[in-house]
Amino acid sequence: MRPFPIVILCAGIGLPALADTNVRAVTLSTAGLAMIEAQASLSGDGLVLPVRRTDIDDFLKSLRLSGGGNAVPMLTLTGPGGLEDSFATLPFDADALQNLRALLDAMTGAPVTAARRGIDVQGRIMGVRDVPCATDGQQGCIALALRTGAGQIRQILLDDATELTFSDAADSAAVDRGLDALRAAGQGQMLDVQLSMTAPDTTPEAQDISLAWLQSAPVWKTAWRAEHGPDGMVLTGWAVVENATGHDWRDVDLTLATGAVQALQVQLYDRQQGARKLADMAPPALMASAAMERSVAFESAYDAAPVAMDDGDSFSRFTLTTPVTLNAGDMISLPFLRETLEDARLTIYRGGTGAQHPMIAVVVENPLPLRLPAGVMTLYEDGRGHAGDAMIPELAPGASETVDFARDTAVSLREDVAQIETVQSARVVDGVLIAEERLEQRTTYRIEGAAQGARRLTIAHPLRQGWTIQTEGGISGLDDIRFTVDVAEGAMMSYNVVEYRQTQRRVALLDLDTDSLNYWSDRVDEGDTQALLAQMQDLRAQEASLQRDITRLNDTETTLIADQERLVGLIVQLGDDSATTQDRRARVDAIDEEIESGRTEIAAASERLDAIRSDLRALVLNAD
């Protein structure tokens, strides 16, 4: 039987389908993301997209639209503090909508119409109080006090036969808004995102649009099968895919993507408060608007909302020229800036990081006369979908930044570093050896090319203060110098970057021992200086030999004295005049002579040592 690949689809979490949309394609990546592509019919009333709360950040970060003509898209949804923010603008709290007495107490003064058993009473709410119940055993009866337009105070029993209507449309709308907020909060893990279109002059008619966005998804997995056959080993990959997108797939184009795409998780929905300095109580003469966080929208099928832009010393401003209507607790998302940038992609390896693979990056240059805002950038490739995410820092006018969005795992690198020190010149001044040294560092980048496809690799070698790059052909930047290397398919090659620095070392010659003199003598080529070092080596060798002799003689004297004291102790202890005692006395006298002779040798050696040290000092100080 010939083996064949099989896709196993596991049922995911069941969620409501996108309203009025048709999912046409799904791309799953090993970065833990799914790219959903769908079609929908968008009318003037907009389109509601139910989105899981856990997916809302990716949705706001990545939504793409096409097919809407010149209209500006807008996303409206309940914010993270929607319930609290909604009731902050209402005359009652959330609990009041579940308690009639609390609601009426909060709405004191509001005009209402009370209808009970065919009688209508109109007036303003004065309050609610407890009253006796008409039926024995019944509890909790209340009555509403109203002040009529004629100044009368009427009391209406509130029971099942009583109907109340808020006469003021604003009060009725407030109750509706509170109920809507409670309903939205009760949806739990789902958020309704309202997609609408706004055109400068006209309201767009119903039209077909295409949508694409990213959301979190389980990583698809591969199980390989290796089978030996008549023609060799057959390797078959089995893909295991889980549909956890929350949307039913019906004849979708499923794409499985693999690679090292960088997928950033950014909090765009949750509320974030910026730290601000506490201002003085005195009002300033001029208040500057704070720059808001923003992200850049690149090529799209939609126009960006018109904005007025200006730049200050410490901030840039982007002011929407079209008025925005937004209820408390809701959010809005729309494009506000578009610039066409050169597609400057490169495969770059950053030296000194110890990374195994280079990164795929894009060079972003700010063409605006004002600051380009910082933010997360989601990259798409034509025909291939999501290419990765990158963070763009705030860029000054004309500034550029290289940002990484994926890793090229098909290419491998290794760095080997070697250093060579060379003394270029040496001289002696006032007993100090002044050596001019050249320190050279050679960094070897060992490159293993991709098995399929050649690469143009950019090596970003870090610049170090005080070092000069000797290798030619690089382009220097602020922090690195970049070399371009063409790597053939499957090639094994090396690229060397050589840098050096000149240093001057000052060494006091009289502080050098024999080993240090040998070190410098091997490195110095100048004849006079080398001859001086050789003489110093000879004198230091004699000095060391004399010091060893003096140490040996001192040790011998110490041993002789100890032996003499031991013999004298025995003679005193025995107190006789035996032959043995006489021999001990003779040995004591002989030790006296040996000690005296040794001290004479020590004195002579010390005298010679002082002479050598004097000669050494004179040699060094007179060597200029």
C-alpha positions, 0 to 999 in steps of 0.5 A: 500500500502506498502511504499518504498524508492524513489530516486529523481534525479535532473538534474545538470549543463551540462558539457562536458563528460570526454574524453574516460572515462566511469563513473561507480560509484558515491558516494555522502556524506553529507560532500558536496563531490562526489566521482567519479569512472570511467574507461578509455583507456589510450594510449601513447598519454595520456588522456584529462580530462576536469575539472571544475575550481571550482573542480580543488583543490579537483581533485588535492588533491584526484585523485586515479589511478590503472591499470597502471603497473609500469608506473608513472602517471603525470597530466599536466594542464595550471596553474592559471597564464597560459596566462600571463606566456605563453606570458612572454616567447614569443616575442609578447603580447596577443593583438598582435595576434589579430592585424597583424601590432602589431604582425609584429612590435613585430617580427622585424628581423624575416625571412618571405616569402611574396607571392602576385599574384604569386611572392614570396619574402623572407627576414627579417622584417624591419617594417610596415608603412602606404601607400596610398590605390589604391582604392579611399575612402579606408583607413588603407592600410599598407605595409611590408618592407623586407630586402632580402638575397641580401641586397635589401629592398622590400616593399610588400603591405599587403592586401587580396592577400598577404600571409605571412609565418614565415620561422623560425620554432621557430617563427612559434611555438611561434605563435602557442603557443600564440594561444594555450594559448588564446584558453585555456584562452577562455575555461572559467570555464573548465580546460583540465587536461592531464593524461599521463604515463611515464615508466623508459625504455619503453613507455606504450601501450594502457591499461585500467585504473581506476580513482577515485576523489573527487569534490564538490557536493550538499548535498543529503537530506532525507525526512522521512515518518512515517505511522501507520499500523497494526503492528505499525509505518512504517518509510520510508526515501526518498532520494533527490539527485541532479546530479550536478557532471557535468557528465552524469550517465549511469548505475552507482552504486550510493552510498549515504553516511552519517556521520560527515566526515571532508572534508577540502578545500585546495588551491592546484591550485591557486598560493601562494607566500611564504614570504622570507627575503630580502638577503644582496647584498653580495653573500653567500658562499653556497645557500641551496635549500628551502624545497618545500611543499609536501604531502604523497602518501600511498598505490597505484597501481602506483609506485612513481617517483624515488627521491633522498632524503637527510636531513639537519639541517633545511630542507629535500630535495626530488630531482626527478631523472627523468627529467621533461618537462613542458611549462611555465604556466603549472602545474604538479602533480605526486607521489614522496614518498611512505611509508607503515605505520601501520594503527593505528586508534582510537576513541578519546575524547579530554578532556577539549574541551567540545565536545559532540562526540569523533573523529575518528583519525589515529596515523601517525608515521614518519618512515623515517630518514628525515622529513615527509612533512606536507600536506593534507591527504585524507583517503579511506577505502577499499570497502567504499570509502572516509573516511575523510580528515586530515592535517598532520604537518611536522614530525621529524624522529620517531615523531608521531601525532594523526590527526582527520578525522571524528566524531563518532556521535554514541557516546556521552560524557559529562564532570563533574569537581569537586574540593576538598581542604584538609589541610594536615598539619599546623604550626605557625612560626613567626606569620604566618600560614603555611598550606600544602594543597592538591588540588584534581580535579576529572573529570568524563567522562559520556559516552553514548555508540553507539546504535549499536556496541561496541567501544574502546574509548581513553580518552585524558585527558589534562596534567596540569603543577604542577598536578599529575595524580592519576588514574592509567593505562594511557599512558603519552604524551607531552600534555595529558595522554590517558586512554583506555575504553571499551564501550559496545553497548548502555552502560551508564557508567562513567570514573573518572580521578583524579589529585592532586597537593600539595601547601603551603599557608602562612597566616599572623594570625594578618591579619585574621578577625573572618570569616577567623579564622572560615574558617581555624579553621574548616580545621586544625586538629593539636591540638596546632594550632587548640587551638591557632586558638580557642583562637584567635577566642575568642579574635577576638570576644571580640575585635569585641564586644568592637568595636561595643560598642565604635561605639554605644557610639560615635553615642550616643555622637553625638546625645546628642551633636546635641540635646544640641546645638538645646536646647541652640539655642532655649534658646538664641532665646527666651531670657526669663525665663519661666518654659519651658526655665528653663526645657531646661536649666536643660536638657542641664546640664543633657546632659553634664553629659551623655556626660561625662559618655559616654566618660568615657565608651569609654575610658574604652572600648578603654583601654580594646580593646588595652589590647585585641589586645596586648594579641592577638599579644603576643599570635600569636608571642609566638606561635612557 
